[in-house]
Amino acid sequence: MTTVDGMLLGRYRPEELHDIFSFLTAEEMGELIPYFEFREWQPTEIVMKNGDPGDFMGFLVEGKLAVKMEAIFPDKFILVAVLERGSMVGEVSVVEEGYRHATVVAMEKSHLLILSRENMELMLKQAPSLGLKIFRRIIHVLGHRLGKASDRLSRLL
């Protein structure tokens, strides 16, 4: 575990991240932390941009993010979601190579724990059971989001 005076990544105590990683034991969380990088965005900064290569995902520790999709009108966007503490963002990027499908903007100062595709691959080699738990969490979140999107679509039809 990368710690500075008992702080993970020099920023957070393990108990401060328990709610975000509730699907992991304390030991597993300790194994996971070295694969992360801490990053911070200021309000209005772009975290991810539609069309850019997707090479990382993030776990939102503090702040709020707006997920926007381009509208049919130039330079206009549709707000798809507002993500808060505990949310995952860009998760498909660690599973497959490709490009971002949405633009994500910090609505307020936001802290993310970043998992690069490269570090995910490394985790799958070094700690496959941990990588599997991350994949299961990604599938769980995507399933939940798909269910909500289906509900919204069915109300429109």
Secondary structure, 3 states (H helix, E strand, C coil): CCEECCEECCCECHHHCCCCCCCCCHHHHHHHHHHCEEEEECCCCEEECCCCECCEEEEEEECCEEEEEECCCCCCEEEEEEECCCCEECHHHHCCCCECCCEEEECCCEEEEEEEHHHHHHHHHHCHHHHHHHHHHHHHHHHHHHHHHHHHHHHHC
